[in-house]
Amino acid sequence: MKKPKKNFSASESQKTFAKQPTQSWGSTFFTKQNLFIIVIVFISYGAALMNDYALDDFIVLVKNSYVQSGFAGIGKILGQDTFAGMTEGNIMVLAGGRYRPLSLVTFAIEHQLFGNSPFLSHCINLLLYAFSGIVLFRLLKRVLINNDSLSICITLLFMALPIHSEAIINIKARDDIMCFLFFLLSLDYLFIYQQSHKKSHIGWSYVFFFFSLLSKETAITFVAIIPLTLYFFTSQPFQKIGKSLFPYFLISLFFITLRYLATKNNSGTISNDLFNNPFMLMNTTQHYATVFLSWLIYLRLTFLPIHLSYDYNFNQIPATDFGDWRVMLSITIHVVMLAAALLLLKRKSFYSFGILFYFITFSILSNLFFSIGAPLAERFMYIPSLGICIVVVKLFFDASEILSRSVSEKTLSNIGYCLLGAVIVLSCYRNIVRCFDWKDNHTLFIADVKSVPQNSKANLNAGLSYTEMAKDLKSPVKEQMLDSAKKYLLKGIEIYPKFSDGYLNMGVIYSWLNNFDSAEVWWNRARSVNPNNNTLKEYDKVLATYYYQRGLKKGTEKNYDDCINDLLRAYKYDSFNADITYNLGGVYFTVNDLVNAKLFFEKTLQINPANQQAASGLQVVNQRMAKTPIGN
């Protein structure tokens, strides 16, 4: 492992650019380093090629009407909110809307040409990820003056990080991959322009920057990364850097205008759903203390990715305050990092660049300035983690340089490669395991609930998965599956008693066990929590059918009191069912309750005026009532 140069001065960088000819992609693509990057990616994530769709893949692809329209849907994708195709109209599900059309355009093209193919979609994600690693290595070599050892170590560490697994394995997260890839290309062409001064090169830089913005709005932070990179790795004066930034600023304004036009129907009202507004139950102090705690968790997941999860919602990260030592530790770490970056800024230290890259790209996802709808998500660290990799690898190389005074360079190199190899092997293994976890929704939900046991949503999803898997099974395996489902659903309800979906699914389980009385109890609990839940209408029909059929059976057994009770319960859940009202009229007539018999025969005719049996029954009831003396 060759020792890097201690300083990466702007002047030396400028001289190198001036001396070296501009290299084409064809002449530099098939190098051993690039092939190694590709191999690492496919070893880590190749198992994902066998995976089905999971999680948000259904929102942006499988159930997105615009994507499923293929080429015909591209116009709507470009002109509306990212989730509009899922909600059958421009009805946003997230405050402020989302505008990330480019990945959806690729999904629409895939669907037009090949239909729904999870294998193809996963393969494209892996290829894009591998290509982004190649571009990253190429860019690092350029700015670090062809320091291959430092560049490849940073790249490989970045590519192997398990915290990236969600962004790579989840097809939906192609927006993250494309966002970063296009920015790397934009930055690479910007530096080629510094060397060649060809307008075509700077033109491609602008185009790729716009593509990055169209991939995901978080690319807006790159407006700050561009001048930061020029400052650190060129000797340009501030005035010239400012002029270089101006076109990127105009492109950003153009994108913001497009985004506004696409999402203007969204009022930006803060959601009252805890799972889209994770801080709604916290006061201001708790909000910010919990945010700082989440920053510490991000660092832990980056360095120690043992318990990874697709979701970290309520109440996996409980509300805390500034008396929590973990909050103070997080603040201390980040303040020290920021102070170090600022102190080393004037010296153009690579440490300073890495730390500032981390803070700038993480800022928009940190929940510090505005809520982004989730307390924490692994994919949010996809781009910021590059800054961490830069700092870690640079520390390692600097430590190696100090140790080289007492240890031979060859021995040090062997130790270094062994350590790097061990990290990559362990990371690849963790990524392979995550591929199997992400096989489909069932495997993901059941695997990850063990990592986030205090997450109400994760427990609900695990319970739902066990319920769905039990659907076509036979006893006793079915009962065992449903017992597992009840365990997780009850845990989810215990964590968040206002989670109506937990009650709904408990009702489903009891309905499958033919215990509709218990199902009714659970569904009515859901009704008390959320009376406007549209799913209740479906379950009301189920209860109405069950009690109607049971009531008819009681009637044939001449158990008229129970028959009336069951038919009234059926009527409660489906009051516009003519069969129910007619049979209620009939049984009331049988027990000589003419007033109620007339009432329900009349209701039947209101629902279905052509019902001749109800009309005949009403006629007989009226005749009998006419003959009955008043008061009898």
VENRAMO-V925750 format. One record per residue. N is the residue number from 1. RES is the residue in one letter. NEAR is the number of other ideal C-beta (glycine too) atoms within 12 Angstrom. D_FIRST is the distance of its C-alpha to the first C-alpha in Angstrom with 2 decimals. Layout:
BEGIN
n;res;near;d_first
N;RES;NEAR;D_FIRST
N;RES;NEAR;D_FIRST
END
This chain:
BEGIN
n;res;near;d_first
1;M;30;0.00
2;K;22;3.76
3;K;23;6.44
4;P;32;9.05
5;K;23;12.57
6;K;20;14.69
7;N;22;17.55
8;F;37;18.27
9;S;22;21.85
10;A;27;24.48
11;S;17;25.71
12;E;23;22.45
13;S;34;22.13
14;Q;22;25.72
15;K;16;25.25
16;T;27;22.40
17;F;29;24.67
18;A;18;27.46
19;K;13;25.73
20;Q;20;24.14
21;P;13;26.58
22;T;23;26.85
23;Q;20;25.11
24;S;12;27.10
25;W;19;25.96
26;G;8;27.02
27;S;12;24.69
28;T;25;21.50
29;F;20;22.30
30;F;14;21.52
31;T;21;17.88
32;K;14;15.58
33;Q;29;13.89
34;N;31;17.47
35;L;18;18.66
36;F;27;16.01
37;I;39;17.27
38;I;30;20.79
39;V;23;20.23
40;I;38;18.91
41;V;43;21.99
42;F;28;24.45
43;I;26;23.25
44;S;37;23.55
45;Y;45;26.80
46;G;28;28.33
47;A;27;30.92
48;A;42;32.28
49;L;27;33.78
50;M;19;36.45
51;N;36;37.30
52;D;28;40.54
53;Y;33;41.20
54;A;38;40.77
55;L;35;41.60
56;D;39;41.81
57;D;37;41.51
58;F;25;45.28
59;I;33;45.87
60;V;42;44.01
61;L;46;44.50
62;V;29;46.82
63;K;21;49.60
64;N;37;49.11
65;S;26;52.20
66;Y;37;50.72
67;V;42;47.69
68;Q;27;50.02
69;S;21;52.13
70;G;26;49.39
71;F;19;49.88
72;A;17;53.08
73;G;27;51.31
74;I;25;48.74
75;G;18;51.24
76;K;29;51.83
77;I;38;48.12
78;L;24;47.59
79;G;24;50.69
80;Q;36;50.61
81;D;39;48.66
82;T;43;45.82
83;F;40;47.84
84;A;35;51.21
85;G;40;51.10
86;M;32;50.86
87;T;23;53.72
88;E;16;56.14
89;G;16;56.63
90;N;25;54.93
91;I;18;55.10
92;M;29;51.89
93;V;27;50.64
94;L;33;48.35
95;A;24;49.57
96;G;29;48.75
97;G;31;47.85
98;R;36;44.65
99;Y;39;44.00
100;R;43;41.07
101;P;43;42.75
102;L;36;40.00
103;S;43;38.60
104;L;48;42.23
105;V;35;42.98
106;T;35;40.30
107;F;48;41.86
108;A;34;45.29
109;I;25;44.20
110;E;32;42.69
111;H;32;45.93
112;Q;21;48.10
113;L;15;46.36
114;F;18;45.43
115;G;19;47.19
116;N;25;45.49
117;S;23;42.47
118;P;32;39.92
119;F;22;37.78
120;L;24;37.62
121;S;40;37.00
122;H;38;34.09
123;C;26;32.65
124;I;30;32.92
125;N;45;31.20
126;L;38;28.20
127;L;27;28.08
128;L;36;28.38
129;Y;43;25.61
130;A;33;23.25
131;F;29;24.35
132;S;43;23.75
133;G;44;20.07
134;I;37;19.88
135;V;37;21.75
136;L;40;19.64
137;F;42;16.42
138;R;35;18.54
139;L;34;19.96
140;L;43;16.83
141;K;34;15.51
142;R;35;19.00
143;V;42;19.34
144;L;39;15.91
145;I;31;16.61
146;N;27;14.44
147;N;31;11.16
148;D;27;9.80
149;S;32;6.50
150;L;39;8.91
151;S;39;11.69
152;I;39;10.71
153;C;42;9.71
154;I;43;13.07
155;T;41;14.84
156;L;39;14.06
157;L;44;14.95
158;F;46;18.00
159;M;48;19.07
160;A;40;18.95
161;L;45;20.86
162;P;39;24.11
163;I;41;26.12
164;H;46;25.99
165;S;45;27.81
166;E;44;31.24
167;A;47;30.39
168;I;48;29.21
169;I;51;31.68
170;N;44;34.75
171;I;46;36.03
172;K;43;37.71
173;A;42;34.42
174;R;43;33.79
175;D;42;35.01
176;D;44;31.85
177;I;45;29.56
178;M;40;31.64
179;C;40;31.92
180;F;46;28.19
181;L;39;27.61
182;F;37;30.40
183;F;45;29.27
184;L;43;25.76
185;L;35;27.63
186;S;39;29.99
187;L;44;27.33
188;D;37;25.51
189;Y;34;28.87
190;L;42;29.67
191;F;41;26.71
192;I;34;27.64
193;Y;28;31.08
194;Q;34;29.81
195;Q;27;28.65
196;S;22;31.52
197;H;15;34.41
198;K;16;35.84
199;K;14;38.04
200;S;15;37.14
201;H;25;33.56
202;I;28;34.77
203;G;19;37.36
204;W;25;34.82
205;S;38;33.05
206;Y;33;36.41
207;V;23;37.11
208;F;36;33.86
209;F;39;34.37
210;F;32;37.87
211;F;33;36.63
212;S;43;34.24
213;L;39;37.29
214;L;36;39.36
215;S;41;36.79
216;K;41;36.92
217;E;35;38.48
218;T;37;35.48
219;A;43;34.14
220;I;32;36.55
221;T;33;33.95
222;F;42;31.90
223;V;33;34.61
224;A;26;33.06
225;I;41;29.41
226;I;41;30.19
227;P;29;31.40
228;L;32;28.68
229;T;43;26.01
230;L;34;28.04
231;Y;30;28.44
232;F;37;24.77
233;F;37;23.43
234;T;35;26.48
235;S;23;28.94
236;Q;27;31.94
237;P;14;34.77
238;F;15;35.90
239;Q;12;38.99
240;K;16;37.16
241;I;25;34.78
242;G;17;37.95
243;K;16;39.52
244;S;28;36.48
245;L;29;36.75
246;F;18;40.48
247;P;25;40.35
248;Y;38;37.96
249;F;23;40.44
250;L;17;43.30
251;I;30;41.54
252;S;28;41.05
253;L;18;44.76
254;F;19;45.71
255;F;33;43.70
256;I;23;45.31
257;T;16;48.68
258;L;26;47.98
259;R;30;46.86
260;Y;19;50.04
261;L;20;52.25
262;A;32;50.66
263;T;31;50.80
264;K;20;53.84
265;N;21;55.96
266;N;28;53.80
267;S;14;55.34
268;G;16;52.22
269;T;15;54.27
270;I;20;52.21
271;S;23;52.30
272;N;13;54.36
273;D;25;52.31
274;L;30;50.12
275;F;34;47.47
276;N;26;47.17
277;N;26;47.80
278;P;37;46.00
279;F;34;47.14
280;M;23;50.83
281;L;20;51.95
282;M;26;50.17
283;N;14;51.51
284;T;13;49.55
285;T;18;48.06
286;Q;25;46.94
287;H;29;45.55
288;Y;27;43.15
289;A;31;42.26
290;T;38;41.42
291;V;38;39.32
292;F;35;37.22
293;L;37;36.94
294;S;41;35.65
295;W;39;32.81
296;L;29;31.69
297;I;35;32.01
298;Y;38;29.79
299;L;30;26.97
300;R;25;27.68
301;L;35;27.64
302;T;34;24.29
303;F;24;22.58
304;L;18;24.98
305;P;31;26.37
306;I;18;28.73
307;H;27;32.07
308;L;39;31.84
309;S;41;35.05
310;Y;40;36.56
311;D;37;38.88
312;Y;38;39.11
313;N;37;42.71
314;F;36;45.65
315;N;30;45.46
316;Q;35;41.93
317;I;38;41.12
318;P;26;44.46
319;A;28;45.78
320;T;29;44.87
321;D;22;45.52
322;F;22;43.96
323;G;12;44.94
324;D;22;42.24
325;W;16;39.40
326;R;25;36.89
327;V;30;38.15
328;M;19;37.84
329;L;20;34.29
330;S;30;33.35
331;I;23;35.09
332;T;17;33.47
333;I;25;29.90
334;H;30;30.62
335;V;18;32.57
336;V;16;29.83
337;M;29;27.28
338;L;25;29.75
339;A;18;30.67
340;A;24;27.10
341;A;31;26.69
342;L;18;29.95
343;L;16;29.28
344;L;23;26.00
345;L;20;27.57
346;K;12;28.95
347;R;20;25.68
348;K;27;24.13
349;S;27;21.34
350;F;41;18.91
351;Y;34;19.97
352;S;31;23.51
353;F;35;22.92
354;G;39;21.34
355;I;38;24.19
356;L;37;26.87
357;F;38;25.68
358;Y;38;26.08
359;F;32;29.51
360;I;32;30.88
361;T;37;30.13
362;F;38;31.15
363;S;29;34.34
364;I;27;36.46
365;L;39;35.61
366;S;32;35.86
367;N;33;39.65
368;L;23;40.00
369;F;14;41.96
370;F;18;43.63
371;S;29;43.68
372;I;31;41.76
373;G;30;43.63
374;A;35;41.14
375;P;43;40.02
376;L;40;36.46
377;A;36;34.74
378;E;40;31.21
379;R;40;31.23
380;F;35;31.81
381;M;41;28.23
382;Y;43;26.82
383;I;44;26.30
384;P;41;26.09
385;S;40;23.20
386;L;42;20.89
387;G;39;21.54
388;I;37;20.59
389;C;42;17.25
390;I;39;16.55
391;V;35;17.56
392;V;32;15.75
393;V;36;12.25
394;K;36;13.04
395;L;25;14.29
396;F;29;11.25
397;F;37;9.12
398;D;22;12.26
399;A;21;12.73
400;S;33;9.42
401;E;24;10.74
402;I;15;14.03
403;L;20;13.04
404;S;22;11.33
405;R;12;14.99
406;S;11;16.06
407;V;17;13.21
408;S;13;11.57
409;E;19;8.10
410;K;13;7.90
411;T;16;9.49
412;L;26;7.50
413;S;22;4.27
414;N;16;7.26
415;I;21;8.84
416;G;31;6.56
417;Y;22;6.75
418;C;15;10.30
419;L;23;11.19
420;L;32;10.31
421;G;21;12.11
422;A;16;14.93
423;V;29;15.50
424;I;31;15.71
425;V;19;17.97
426;L;23;20.19
427;S;35;20.45
428;C;30;21.37
429;Y;22;23.93
430;R;30;25.42
431;N;38;25.70
432;I;27;27.43
433;V;28;29.86
434;R;40;30.61
435;C;38;31.41
436;F;24;34.06
437;D;35;35.32
438;W;45;35.86
439;K;27;37.81
440;D;28;40.92
441;N;29;42.73
442;H;31;44.04
443;T;29;40.77
444;L;39;39.15
445;F;38;42.04
446;I;32;42.48
447;A;28;38.80
448;D;37;38.15
449;V;38;41.33
450;K;21;39.87
451;S;28;37.04
452;V;37;39.54
453;P;22;42.77
454;Q;25;44.41
455;N;38;44.10
456;S;37;47.61
457;K;40;46.57
458;A;40;44.09
459;N;43;46.87
460;L;39;49.30
461;N;39;47.05
462;A;42;46.41
463;G;41;50.17
464;L;36;50.83
465;S;32;48.47
466;Y;36;50.22
467;T;38;53.52
468;E;26;52.69
469;M;24;51.32
470;A;29;54.56
471;K;20;56.76
472;D;11;57.27
473;L;19;57.00
474;K;11;59.94
475;S;14;60.97
476;P;11;59.73
477;V;16;56.15
478;K;22;57.23
479;E;19;58.55
480;Q;17;55.37
481;M;31;53.31
482;L;34;55.74
483;D;21;55.62
484;S;30;51.85
485;A;41;52.49
486;K;35;55.09
487;K;26;52.79
488;Y;38;50.14
489;L;42;52.76
490;L;26;54.58
491;K;31;51.35
492;G;42;50.68
493;I;30;54.26
494;E;20;54.06
495;I;29;51.04
496;Y;32;52.73
497;P;21;56.47
498;K;25;56.93
499;F;37;54.69
500;S;35;57.47
501;D;34;55.37
502;G;41;55.08
503;Y;38;58.86
504;L;37;59.23
505;N;39;57.03
506;M;39;58.73
507;G;40;61.91
508;V;35;60.50
509;I;37;59.67
510;Y;30;63.22
511;S;29;64.71
512;W;28;62.92
513;L;24;64.38
514;N;16;67.78
515;N;20;68.16
516;F;30;69.13
517;D;21;70.80
518;S;23;67.46
519;A;30;65.74
520;E;31;68.31
521;V;19;67.54
522;W;34;63.79
523;W;40;64.38
524;N;27;66.86
525;R;30;64.37
526;A;35;62.05
527;R;26;65.02
528;S;17;65.59
529;V;22;61.98
530;N;23;61.82
531;P;16;65.23
532;N;12;64.00
533;N;25;61.43
534;N;14;62.33
535;T;22;61.23
536;L;28;64.20
537;K;20;66.57
538;E;20;65.16
539;Y;33;65.50
540;D;32;68.98
541;K;22;70.02
542;V;28;68.71
543;L;38;70.78
544;A;32;73.80
545;T;25;73.74
546;Y;32;73.40
547;Y;35;76.20
548;Y;34;78.40
549;Q;24;78.20
550;R;29;78.72
551;G;34;81.63
552;L;27;83.28
553;K;18;82.96
554;K;25;84.60
555;G;27;87.35
556;T;16;88.15
557;E;14;88.43
558;K;13;90.92
559;N;20;88.71
560;Y;25;89.42
561;D;19;88.15
562;D;22;84.66
563;C;31;84.89
564;I;32;85.60
565;N;21;82.81
566;D;35;80.21
567;L;42;81.49
568;L;29;81.43
569;R;30;77.79
570;A;38;77.09
571;Y;35;78.99
572;K;24;76.92
573;Y;31;73.75
574;D;28;75.32
575;S;22;78.48
576;F;20;78.79
577;N;28;79.05
578;A;29;82.61
579;D;28;82.54
580;I;39;81.81
581;T;39;84.49
582;Y;35;87.04
583;N;40;86.61
584;L;44;86.83
585;G;40;90.10
586;G;34;91.27
587;V;37;90.58
588;Y;34;92.17
589;F;34;95.15
590;T;25;95.29
591;V;21;95.50
592;N;17;98.04
593;D;23;95.88
594;L;26;97.25
595;V;19;95.78
596;N;26;92.18
597;A;33;93.03
598;K;30;94.29
599;L;25;91.23
600;F;38;88.74
601;F;38;90.86
602;E;28;90.93
603;K;30;87.16
604;T;36;86.77
605;L;26;88.94
606;Q;21;87.03
607;I;23;83.85
608;N;21;85.57
609;P;14;89.04
610;A;12;89.59
611;N;26;89.45
612;Q;16;93.00
613;Q;22;92.72
614;A;34;91.89
615;A;22;94.72
616;S;19;97.15
617;G;33;95.99
618;L;32;96.43
619;Q;20;99.91
620;V;23;100.94
621;V;32;99.51
622;N;20;101.46
623;Q;15;104.64
624;R;20;104.33
625;M;23;103.58
626;A;13;106.64
627;K;12;108.83
628;T;15;107.43
629;P;8;109.54
630;I;7;107.70
631;G;4;106.81
632;N;9;106.67
END
